[in-house]
Amino acid sequence: MSNILEVSKLAGVSKATVSRVINGNGNVGEQNRERVLDAIATLNFRPSKTAQALATNKTNTVAVVFPESNRSKWGVLLPVIAKELQKHQMSLNLVCTSSDATSEYETIVQLQGQCDAVLLYSRVLSDKHIQKLHKELTIPLVVMNRSSDTLTYPTVSIDQSQLTKMAMEHLIAKGHRHIACITGPTDNPSGQARMKGYIEALYKADLGFNPLLIATSDYQLNGGYQACMQLLELRVKFTAIVCFNNKMAIGAGQALKQKGIDIPSQVSIVSIDNSEMDSFFEPQLTSVDKPAKEMAKQAIQLLLGRIKQCEPIKSVTLYGKLIMGKSVASPTGFSPRTTNTTLRNTHSVE
């Protein structure tokens, strides 16, 4: 394997000049630069990353901090993040954290010196925690999936409330007045924001909030199935369901079909998230597409700008869009004056 000394001899320059060309710093004449690059190509020289890090105080690595409990997000976000970093000759270091805020905070602090920046996706750190992190860290920090009202740290997020509002507004425009909701856990900012969007859409349309129409689940297929069964057992009237992700929507659909309830003529379904799974469900799910991949791309662009110290602190908010499927129809068989007996005879849900 060739080394820097062999490159310097072949190029006819000093080792210091070779080092400056490799690390992209210092003034090197164009002629010498070309000679060094030609020598590197001839010898197939590959610089040591460790040596580069010592020379430049850069690791060319970004630590991506994800909670262990959110493995479902890895398959969507990590390939995008890795691809964007590779475009800039940087690598990804995945750091998994527990659901404990103190442990996660300490883990991130200890990353200093091991990477050039931190991309954070956290379910447990409070806004105050992140503000403190941003002040304490000596390397750039960008937070995904979290908005900052104070704009004290850079963020790229999705308006989670808007996702649910869009689903609700579509159903309300179709004539639905009794809309159930299958949520994921609401002990985190995203779940709380989606719940807020559901409630705000109800009040905007002058529809009352009925807590019996809420079933909390776990974002899984069986969770959606069980949550829908719970709603059916309560015998509370609904003509549509908003599900906080497509897995729960598919599970809910299976529960409805098992009870002989037709989708969408008797009950309509709209899911948050748009994935390939939606097209395999019969009928194809209507969903609100969450721009998760775009969030990852913009987070990396913001992070690279922060590394180069040319990007100011800013908050980027992305919005979902409605993807029309075939799981929504107007509740033509329902009216406010329909009796319970009539509802049962038409296989509606009450």
N, C-alpha and C positions, 0 to 999 in steps of 0.2 A: 504494500500500500504506500502510495506516495505521501510526502509530507511537505510542509511549507518551505523547508530549506531547499528541496529539490525544485519547487516552483520558482523560488527566487533565483536559483542558479540558471535555470533554463530561460527565464525572462531577462536575466541580467540586471536585476534590481535587488534592493535590500529586502530582508524579511519584513521590516517595518512597512515598506511600500506595499508588499503583498497583503499584509494585515489590513492596511487602510482600504485597499480595494475590496477585500472580502467583507469588511464590516461597514463599508459605505461611509467612512468618515475621513476627515483630513483632505488636504489638497493633493491630488495626484494628476500629473499631466496626462493628456489624452493618449499620447503615444505609449507611455509607460503602462497606463491602464489596459490598453489593447494587448500589449505584450504579456501582461500578467494573466489576462483572461484567456489568451491563446495557450499559455503554458498550462493553466488549470485544465483546459479542455484536452490538451495533448496527454497530460499525465492522469486524466480522469480523477483529479484531486477532489476530495470531499472534506470541507472544513469540519473540525470538531465543534459540535454544538456547545459542549462544555467550555471549550476555549473561547468561543465567540461570546458566550454569556459573561465570562470573566473579563473579557476585553471591553465589551460594550455595556455591561451592567444590564443586559437584556436577555431574556430567556426565549423570546419568541413563542411564548406559551400563554394561553388564556385559561384560567381556572373557571369552569362552568359548574356552579354549585346548584345541585338539584336535591330535593328531599327524596329519601328512599321510598316514601309512601306514594310518590307521584310517578312511578315507573311507566304508567300509561302515556305520559307526555314525552318520554325519552325518544320513542320511535318516530315521533313527529318532528320534534325540535332539534335533536342532536345531529342528525344527518345534514340538516340545513346549516347549522352553526359550524360544523366541521368543514363543509364545502366552502362556506364564505371565508373561513380562516385560512384554508389552503390557498385561496386566491392571493393571499398576502403572505405566503410562506410562514404561516403560524400554525401551531398545533393546539389541540384541545386536551385539557386535563380535567376529566370528570371527577367531581368531588361529591360523594353522596353524604347527606346529613340526616340526622334523626329528627324526630318530631319535637325535640326539646329546644326551645329558643336559646337558652344559655349555651348549650353545647354547639349549636349551629353558629352562634355569634363567635365563640372562641375558635372554632374551626376556620372561619373566614379570616380572622385576625392573623392566624398562624400561617396563612398562605403568602404573606408578604415575604419577598425574597425568593419565592418558588415560582412566581409567574409575573407577567407584566401587567395583568389586569384581572378583574373578577367580574364575571357575568352571573348575576344572582337570580334564582327563581325560588322564592321562599313562601311557605304557607304559614310559618309560625312567627317570624320576626315582625314586631310592630313598627309603625312609622318612626317612633322615637329610636328604636334599635337601629334602623337603617340610617337615620340621620347621624347617629353617633358613629356608626361604621364609616360613613362617608367622610366624616371629619378626622377619624383616627387613622384610616388607611393611608399609606404613602403611595399606593398605586390606584389607578382609576377603577371606579365601580359603576356598573350600569345594572339597573334592576328591571327584570322582565315581569310582565303580568301584574304590575302594581302601579297605580297612579300616585303622584305626589302633589297634594294640594298646596303644599308650602314651596314646592319647586326648589328644594334644598339638595336634591340628588337627581341624577338623570334617570329617566324611566322610559320604557316603551311598553305600552299596555293596550289591551282590548277593552272597549267599553262594555263590560259584562252586563250592565243594566240594559243597555240598548239592545243586546241580543234577545233578551226575554221580551222586551217591549215590542220588538219587531214581530216576534212570533205571536204575541197576544193581539197586536193590532191587525194582523192578517186574519186571525180567527174571528175577532170582533167584526171586522169588515164583512166577513162571510155570514154574519148573523148569530154567532154563538154568544150566549149570555151566561152560560154555566160552564166555566172552564176549570178543570182540575189541573193540578201541578204536581209532578213528581220531581223532587229536588235531589241534589246530592247533599253532602254534609254542608251545613250552613255556619260552621264555626270558623270560617276563613273569609277573607275579603271578597273573593270571586263568588262564592256561594251566597254571601249576604247581598252583593250587588245584583245578582240574578233574581233573588227573591224580591228585592226592592223594585226591580223592573216589572215583575209580575203584579205586585200590589199597586204600583203607580198606574199601570195600564188599566186596571180594574176601576180605580177611582176616576181616572180621566174619562172613562166611558160611562160614568155614573152607575157602575155595577158594584154591588156590595162585596166585601171580603168575607169569605166563609172558611174558617180554619179547617173545617171537615173536608174541604177539597184539596188539602195539602197532605202529601205523603212523602216522607223523607227516606231516601235510599242511599245507595253506595256507588253509583255510576256503573254498575255491572248488569249483565243480562238478567240474572236471576233476581237481582235487587229490583229491577224495573217490573219484573213479573209479579213479585211478592207485593210491591207497592200498589200495583193496579188491582190485585186481588183484594187488598185492604180497602181500597176505595169502593170496590164492588160490594164487599161485605157490609159496608156502612149504609149501603142503599141510598146514598146521597146523589141527587140529580146532577149529571154532567153530560154535555154533548161533545166535549173536546178535552184533550189533555195536552199540556205543554210539558215536555220532558227535558231535563237539563243536559242530557247527552243522548247520542243515538243508540247506545247499548241499552239504556233503560227504556227508550222508546220501542225498540224491537222486543224487549221483554214484556213491556206493557201490551204490545200488539198481540203477542202470543196468548196472554191472559184473556184478552177480549175475544179472540177467536175461539179459545177453549170454552168460553161461556156462550158461544153462538152469536156474538155481537159483531156486526159487519163494520169494517172500516172502508170507506169513510161515511157510508150512508147513515149509520147510527152514531158512531163516535169518530171524530177526527183526531189526528195526532200530528203535532209539530215537534221536531227535536232541535236542540241546540247542537251544533257540530254538523259538519257535512263530510261524509266519508264514503268509501267504496261499498261499505256494508249497506248503505241506504238503498242502493239500486237492487240489492238481492232480497230486500223485504217486499212482500206483496200486500198491498200496493206500495209502490216506491214512496219512500218518506219525503214529505215536505220538510225542509230544514232551514235553519239559519246558519250560514257558513261562517265559522269563526276563523279569522285570518291569522292562524297561529304561525304558519311558515313565514308570512310577511313580518310578523312581530320579531321572529328570530333574525331575519335578514336586517331589519332596521336596527335592532339591538347591537348587532355586530358592527354595522356602519357607525353608529354612535360611539361604540366602545373604541374603535380604531381612531376615530377623531379625538377622543379623550386621551388616548395614548400619545398621539402626535401633538396634543395640547392646542388643537385648532378648533375643537368643537366645544361650544359653551354648554352649560347645564341647561337641559331642556326636557320637556315631557312630551312624548309622542303618543297620541291616542289613535287607535285603529277601530274601524267599525265593521260589523257583519253585514251580510247581504242575504236576501231571501232566495232560496233555491226551490223552485216549484217542483213538487212531486205529485203524487196522486192520493195522498192520505188525508186530504181536507176537502170537505164538501159542506154546503150550507145545511143547517139542521131543519130541513123542510118538514120533517115529521113532528116537530116540536113547536109548542107555543106556550106562553106564560099561563094560559087557562086550561091546558091539557090536564086531565085528571090522572091520578096515579094508576087507575085501572087501565086507561087507554095506553099509558106509557108501557105498562107491562105487556099488554097485548101486542104492541108494535116492537117488542124486544129492545126498547130503549133502556137507558141506565138511569136509575133513580137512587 
